[in-house]
Each structure stands twice: as C-alpha cells, then as structure tokens.
Amino acid sequence: MPVDQVITARGLVVSQSSTILVQPLETAIVRSIDVSEGQHVRAGDVLARLDPTFAEADRVALDGQLNSLEPELARLHAEADGQPFTYSGSDPNWVLQASIFSHRKAQFDSKIENYEHRLQELNSVIARSESDAVGYRERLGVAQSIEDMRRQLEATQTGSRLNSLIAKDTRVEMQRSLSNAVATGEGAKRDQSALASDRDAYVRGWKAEASQKLQEISVKAADTRELLTKANLRRKLVEIRAGLDAIVQSVAKVSVGSVMQSGQQFITLVPADAPLEVEANIAGKDNGFVHVKDPVSVKFDTFPFSQYGMAEGVVRIVSPDSFNAQVEARNPTSAVPTTNLEPFYRTRISINRVALHGVPAGFQLTPGMPVTADIKVGQRTVLTYLLGLMLPVTQEALREP
C-alpha cells in the first residue's frame, strides 16, 4: 500500500513583498524609538527620531545665507537694468542692500555729473572759440585791407614805411589769434570726444561689473537653494516615518543615545496589505525531490494542527543554488534563521487556503509566525521505505573499508 512521501522543512510566514529596511541617511544619535516589534503602523507614523542638531544647524545657516543673497540679487538686477531699488520694510538684509544701492547710485550719479559738467565746460570752450574765430576772420579781412592800402600809399610815397609795418603787424596778430582760436576749438572738441568716450566706458564698466556680479550671485544663490533643499530633506528625515501601512518586523538592538551609522539597518517593516506566504529551508539532501507546484501542508507552531487545523499551499519557488549558515548570517534579508552548517535550499510556499478553526477572535496571520511545512513529493510503498533503510547498510557492510 503506497504512502505519501513527505519532506519536512522549518520556516516562517513572510510577506510576498520585499521587507522594507529603514536606515538613517547619515550618522546621528538616536533620540527616541517610537515603535516595537509586531506593532502595526500607518503611513506617516513616526518610527523613531534622531538628533536634529547638525541637520538643523546646516539648514539654518543655508537659510540665512539665502536670505542675504536674495536682496543682493534684487539690487544687482536693478543696477544692471538701470532701475530704481527701494525698500521700506524692516528686514536687515533688505535694508542693507537698499543702503548699498543708494550709496552706489550716489557714487555713480556723482561721477556722471562730473563728466557732464566737464563736457559742458568744453562745449563752452568750443562755442567761445568758434565765436572768436568768426570775429578774428572779420578783423583779419579788415587788417589785410588796411595793410594793402598802407603799402599802396607807401609805394606812391604818400604814406610812411612805419604805417605799413604797423598794418602788417596788426594783420599778423589777427592771423595768429584766429589760428589760436581754431586750435583751441579743435583741441576742445578732441577733449570732448575723449571725455565722452571715458563717460561711456565708465557706464559700460559699471553695468558690466553689475552684470558679472549678478551672474556670480545668481549661481551662488542657485547652489544655495539646492543645498537648502537637501538640508530641509535631511532635517525632515530626522523623524523616521513609515512610508506605507506596515508591521514592524524587527528593531535594531540600539537604545536612546546610541549612535547610528549612515546606512545601518535600524527598523525592518513588512507591508501590511501584501499577500503572505511561507519561506522554508529544505535540507540539501532533500532538494532533489522538491519541485514547483508540489502540495504543502503548513502547520503553525502556535496552534497544534491536531486541534486547530492547518493551511494548505503549493511550492512556488525553489532557489537555484544552496546556502549555508555563514552566508545567511551576513544576509539581512533572510527571513528564516539557521544554525545548521549543512547546505540548504530556500523555498517559497504560497498559502492557498487557511483551514484553522477554534482560534482566538481577531486572530490573523502575520509575518514572522514560525511554521512547519510538510511538502508532499510523491508516494512510495512501505516495502520501498524499508528497503531504502536496509540496502545502504547491506551494501556498505559488504565492501572493504
């Protein structure tokens, strides 16, 4: 008469979804642990709090830096665009930048006013030189006529040589005065052109300096905003919160005041709404018999199956490679602890039906419950079973050691 061939494996109820490892973003001191193992938490609930001193100090420093850069940025925009900049509030950063703008604007206006005053003086010199040149040209014509007449009188011996020389001296003086007036006007025009160029260069330099400073401060402000965003996130992560409804599977063995390192495993969560299954370890010597879709009887340690019943399921996954205790000790995602040094295979068993009865009111399956999985891998007769026990002994006894 054939009997079921069963392979027994120890395991735990686990979630089909991966466990969530909660870790601190950076090294910090634990200020409070607000949950315990097995506790149900909802999305947004505080799991633990870390010391906020460093994160808050960085955030406050960056916030203050940005608050000082934004008024400076607004002032530089006004300077570069030639727009007014006023502030009537009480924020010291804005008051300071308004004062700087007023001082720089007064300096700029004074410089431009000086240029305009000097240009106006040169305009007066040019106008006076041109007016003098007109008068000297008229007088030069008169002096030339007088000189010509004096020479004619001298030639007819009705005028003296002295009068001719006096007339020539007057004409030469008028000619020299005209040349001086023209030269003065031309020099004033050159000075005016150079001064206007200096004024325009000063204005361009002023705007270029403001634009360059504006670009530098804009980049600095953008970098500060990014750093402040990160600092705000770091400050927010000082309170470690659940990202979804879950069950606390484990909490690291740390106490308030302990130092958690960046990335150190702190709290492990199991999603509350994820389907449950069984993770079990199959001995290496039994793995060859176990296949996907093999039926499984799941017995819960907390409820003796003879009194409360059991669950039914099938093998869903068998690991393609074996594991050992040393490897598992370093694996934070392993659900089933093992101390056996022999190789084993990990299997996942889906729970298709829970046939428990008489259990306490409100009971529900939760991750972490220890179970025994009886995997039905086939059938064999009692004779086959007995021969399987005797033949190895007989064969080993008949061979030479």
RAJO-V786408 format. One line per field, one symbol per residue. psi: psi as a letter, one per 30 degrees, with the letter a starting at -180 (. if undefined). burial: # if it has 24 or more other ideal C-beta (glycine too) atoms within 12 Angstrom, else .. Layout:
psi=???
burial=???
This chain:
psi=kklkjkkkkkalklkflkljjkkkelklkkekjgllkfkkllkfkkelklkgeeeeeeeeeeeeeeffeeeeeeeeeeeefhlljlkgagkeeeeeeeeeeeeeeeeeeeeeeeeeeeeeeeeeeeeeeeeeeeeeeeeeeeeeeeeeeeeeeeeggflleeeeeeeeeeeeeeeeeeeeeeeeeeeeeeeeeeeeeeeeeeeeeeeeeeeeeeeeeeeeeeeeeeeeeeeeeeeefejjlkflklkjelklillkflkklkgkkdkkkkkegkklakklkkkeffeffklkgkkkkkkkefjkffefaalkalkekkkflllleeeefgjffkejlkfkfkklkklkjkjekjhkkgllkgklklkfkklkjjjjgallleeeeeefeeeeeeeffflk.
burial=.....##########...##.#####.####.#.#...###...########..#..##..#..################....#.......##..##.##...#..#......#...#..#..##..#..##..#...#..#..##..#.............#..#..##..#..##..##.##..#...#..#...#..#...#...#..##..#...#..#...#..#..##.######...#######.#.....#....########.#.#########.##.##...#######..#......##########..##....#...#.###.#.....########..#.#........#############........................
